[in-house]
Amino acid sequence: MKFFGKTRIAIIEREKCLKERCGYLCAKVCPGVRMGEETVVVDKEGYPVISEQLCTGCGICPKKCPADCIIIINLAEERQFPLYQYGPNTFRLYGLPLPQQGVVGLIGKNGIGKSTAIKLMAGQIPPNFAEFGKKHTSEEILGRLPPELRNYFSTIHSRQLKVSLKPQNIGKIAEVFSGTVKELLEKNDERKAMQKAVELFALSKVLEREVPQLSGGELQRVAVAVAYCKEADIYYFDEPAAYLDVKQRLACARALKELSQSKKVVVVEHDLAIFDYLSDYVHVFFGQENAYGIVSGVKSARSGINEYLDGFLSDENTRFRDHPISFSVSSVSEAKGIKSKFSYPALEKSIGDFQLSCEAGSIMEGEIIGMLGENAMGKTLFMKMIAGVEKPDNCQLSLALRLSYKPQQLHKPEAVEVAELFSAPGLDAYVSEQARRRLGINSLMDKRADLLSGGELQRVAVALALSREADIYLFDEPSAFMDIEQRLEFADLLRKTIEGSKKSAFVIDHDLVLLDAISSRMVIFSGEPSAKGHASAPLGKREGMNSFLKSVGITLRRDKDSKRPRINKEGSVLDREQKEAGEFYYYEN
């Protein structure tokens, strides 16, 4: 709602609202209500609704609300009506990106409108202009859209433009289709590209498997392949790299880049290296999570990503973050001359038909060891042996140290408030406060843990694990469900907790940018997925990265301005030069 050339937004988080249990304190303290205005009313479901037209932005109700569920935002600049809003006092999106020839990447925090934008652009939901009780005709929608969007939506409405969408939530695929992978692909093979998709996304071993029986990574590759096989003008892929290992992410990125040579492709992705590798153009989404999102103008991929990291959009002359996200010019170095924290012997473990062998190694005080390799190579099994969850077949492994373990698969939490989890004994108060603030946990403290979303639960689990008083920290895929900013906040938190202390950490992840930011040394896993795996002894970071990058056929460089790691274009001058020199990891600065 506009006021004096500005826009006011009122948000009520309904899952936190106490409704009548607090006696509608927001209405009781509202100056407008006291003057007889309907600034705050109660809807038929018993929830308070704040009129954005009548609200003066006094800030009293957010301060007095006992559930801390009200947010009042005064935007610094005038905004037209939102293109879409979910309901009264809920999230709204201003503007939309537009597809172009090539790959258009959408970058921004979680809860900022990227998936909403894709649903609008794919025609799954129509623009409603924040008018919830009205069903707009196609003519009304087109008449209210800005010129740059009118042509696009007119082709959607007239069915002249066909779209293919790989959704963010792939679990629904298994809920609605119970046949085999082969049957699902055949059903959607409109381009006669099924055989190619099977090769590109490595699906030959799962073709005869029932879709509900697939693992998360397998289902993700099937979902991408289904969208890839459809005949469309524009292809939308919402987080295609989730659940995939680095090799699978690169294979997926190469397939989508090839597709973009003849089709328009739009991608949302939180793996910064993959996002950069994929994107030709970028739209930055900014605003406030779960409140409102604004879409920037189109930018070149490099400029868009660097402006997002800097927190300042030059064309829009808008600062949306009070600090830049920075990368160290020199990588985290190997700990030298520091006391060994823990040594482990060569380990062996067999589970069913899978066999894992691990070379002996050690971890030093103040050191973080990154663990990198394909899925189903034994990384989680190795970490479980260190954690004492699994026992080696060949020896006894006793660890007389305090451990904090964040597993890959999170157990369903108890029906207690998040605040109660962080009041448990054995937490470092300072680290806990930093983790809660920087990972956005404070806004979740009044929520019940068993009602958290996957992303919220992951952040709570990571923050709790980091907050515990421990000697060794074990993190299995901490970046899952996190956006780019949350991943890099975690990296900085972990480094500051470990470096200069007598603590140590092992971290499994598939995000090269994250592992590059935190690792002192690396354990590289090789072998045959689901059959046999081998873990190297901890290697120097350069040696480990070189070994792994060579196995997947890519080279890295640093961006000259932001210093972030970037994947070289295959066959480029720098790519060929580094491969000839045997330096797949970027040259020392």
Secondary structure, DSSP 8 states (H G I E B T S, - for coil): -EETTEEEEEEE-TTT--GGGGT-HHHHH-HHHHTT--SEEE-TTS-EEE-TTT-----HHHHH-TT--EEEEEESS-----SEE-STTS-EEE------BEEEEEE--TTSSHHHHHHHHTTSS---TT-TT----HHHHHHHS-HHHHHHHHHHHTT-S-EEEE-S-THHHHHH--SBHHHHHHHH-TTS-HHHHHHHTT-GGGTTSBGGG--HHHHHHHHHHHHHHS--SEEEEESTTTT--HHHHHHHHHHHHHHTTTSEEEEE---HHHHHHH-SEEEEEEEETTTEEEE---EEHHHHHHHHHHTEETTTTEE-SSS-----SS------S--EEEEE--EEEEETTEEEEE--EEEETT-EEEEE--TTSSHHHHHHHHHTSS--SSS-----S-EEEE-SS-----SSBHHHHTTSTTB-HHHHHHHHHHTT-GGGTTSBGGG--HHHHHHHHHHHHHHB--SEEEEESTTTT--HHHHHHHHHHHHHHHTTSS-EEEEE-S-HHHHHHH-SEEEEEEEETTTEEEE---EEHHHHHHHHHHHHT--EEE-TTT--EEE--TT-HHHHHHHHHT--S----
